[in-house]
Amino acid sequence: MLTGDEAARRALCVLIIEDDAFIGTLYEDVLTEMGHRVCAIETTERGAVAAAARFKPDLMIVDASLRQGSGIAAAQEILRGGFVPHLFVSGDIIGVQERMSGAIVLRKPFLEHELARAIQRALSASPTS
């Protein structure tokens, strides 16, 4: 697992879990500008779990609500296989934190510097936090 300092020095492989493919592409553009690489944009719970197993991302950005399944359930399933730094994007911060205690949640809509700060927090999080 990368520390926050190590991640800051190299591009991260990021899995985006977002039910709206257009929004996922916008996230990809921002992450690319930040120097990271998006390994996949998945729109369903099942697709997200499969992509995480395939790509072994350094970071996951997860929309809490998906049309097919749940981003929270996808993250929980992925994390059963080992810790992956992650953050959620949602309009319902409290709802996410009730389901995933200690979750890092970025309220939609957000600014690029807020995303950068949330990524650093996610990378600094330990598997037990």
C-alpha positions as CSV (number, residue, x, y, z in Angstrom):
1,M,0.0,0.0,0.0
2,L,1.3,3.5,-0.9
3,T,1.8,6.2,1.7
4,G,0.4,9.6,1.0
5,D,3.9,10.9,0.2
6,E,4.7,8.0,-2.2
7,A,1.4,8.5,-4.0
8,A,2.1,12.2,-4.4
9,R,5.2,11.4,-6.3
10,R,3.7,9.0,-8.8
11,A,0.5,8.6,-10.8
12,L,-2.2,6.6,-9.1
13,C,-4.3,3.9,-10.8
14,V,-7.8,5.1,-10.0
15,L,-11.0,3.1,-10.3
16,I,-14.1,5.3,-10.7
17,I,-17.4,3.9,-9.6
18,E,-20.1,6.2,-10.9
19,D,-23.5,5.4,-12.3
20,D,-23.4,8.3,-14.8
21,A,-20.8,7.6,-17.4
22,F,-20.6,11.2,-18.4
23,I,-19.8,12.3,-14.8
24,G,-17.3,9.5,-14.6
25,T,-15.6,10.9,-17.7
26,L,-15.5,14.3,-16.1
27,Y,-13.8,12.8,-13.1
28,E,-11.3,11.1,-15.4
29,D,-10.5,14.4,-17.0
30,V,-9.8,16.0,-13.6
31,L,-7.8,13.1,-12.4
32,T,-5.7,13.0,-15.6
33,E,-4.9,16.7,-15.2
34,M,-3.8,15.9,-11.6
35,G,-1.4,13.3,-13.1
36,H,-3.3,10.1,-12.3
37,R,-4.4,7.3,-14.6
38,V,-8.0,6.0,-14.6
39,C,-7.9,2.2,-14.9
40,A,-11.7,1.9,-15.4
41,I,-15.0,3.7,-15.0
42,E,-17.7,1.3,-13.8
43,T,-21.4,2.1,-13.6
44,T,-22.7,-1.0,-11.7
45,E,-21.9,-2.7,-8.4
46,R,-21.0,-6.0,-10.2
47,G,-18.8,-4.2,-12.7
48,A,-17.0,-2.3,-9.9
49,V,-16.1,-5.5,-8.0
50,A,-14.9,-7.2,-11.2
51,A,-12.8,-4.1,-12.2
52,A,-11.2,-3.9,-8.7
53,A,-10.1,-7.6,-8.9
54,R,-8.8,-7.1,-12.4
55,F,-6.9,-3.8,-12.0
56,K,-5.9,-3.7,-8.3
57,P,-6.4,0.1,-8.1
58,D,-4.4,2.4,-5.9
59,L,-7.5,4.4,-5.2
60,M,-11.3,4.2,-5.6
61,I,-13.6,7.1,-6.1
62,V,-17.1,5.7,-5.4
63,D,-20.5,7.2,-6.0
64,A,-22.6,6.0,-3.0
65,S,-25.7,5.4,-5.1
66,L,-25.7,3.4,-8.4
67,R,-28.7,2.5,-10.6
68,Q,-27.7,-1.1,-10.5
69,G,-26.6,-2.0,-7.0
70,S,-24.9,0.2,-4.5
71,G,-21.5,1.9,-4.5
72,I,-21.3,1.3,-0.8
73,A,-22.0,-2.4,-1.2
74,A,-19.4,-2.6,-4.0
75,A,-16.8,-0.9,-1.8
76,Q,-17.5,-3.2,1.1
77,E,-17.2,-6.3,-1.2
78,I,-13.9,-5.0,-2.6
79,L,-12.5,-4.2,0.8
80,R,-13.2,-7.7,2.0
81,G,-10.3,-8.7,-0.3
82,G,-7.9,-6.2,1.2
83,F,-7.7,-2.5,1.9
84,V,-7.8,-0.1,-1.0
85,P,-7.8,3.7,-0.3
86,H,-11.2,5.1,-1.2
87,L,-13.5,8.0,-1.0
88,F,-17.1,8.4,-1.6
89,V,-18.9,11.2,-3.5
90,S,-22.5,11.8,-2.6
91,G,-25.1,14.4,-1.8
92,D,-25.9,12.4,1.4
93,I,-22.7,12.5,3.6
94,I,-24.5,11.4,6.7
95,G,-26.2,8.5,5.0
96,V,-22.8,7.2,3.7
97,Q,-21.2,7.7,7.1
98,E,-24.0,5.8,8.8
99,R,-23.4,2.8,6.5
100,M,-19.5,3.1,6.5
101,S,-18.2,4.5,9.8
102,G,-15.3,6.8,9.3
103,A,-15.8,7.0,5.5
104,I,-14.2,9.9,3.6
105,V,-17.1,11.6,1.8
106,L,-17.0,14.4,-0.7
107,R,-20.3,16.2,-1.2
108,K,-21.4,16.7,-4.7
109,P,-20.8,19.0,-6.4
110,F,-17.2,19.7,-5.5
111,L,-14.2,21.7,-6.6
112,E,-10.9,20.2,-7.9
113,H,-9.0,21.3,-4.8
114,E,-11.6,19.6,-2.6
115,L,-11.1,16.4,-4.6
116,A,-7.3,16.7,-4.2
117,R,-7.7,17.1,-0.4
118,A,-10.1,14.2,-0.2
119,I,-7.6,12.0,-2.2
120,Q,-4.8,12.9,0.2
121,R,-7.1,12.0,3.2
122,A,-8.0,8.7,1.6
123,L,-4.3,7.8,0.9
124,S,-3.4,8.6,4.5
125,A,-6.2,6.5,5.9
126,S,-5.3,3.2,7.5
127,P,-7.2,0.0,6.9
128,T,-8.9,0.4,10.3
129,S,-10.0,4.0,10.0
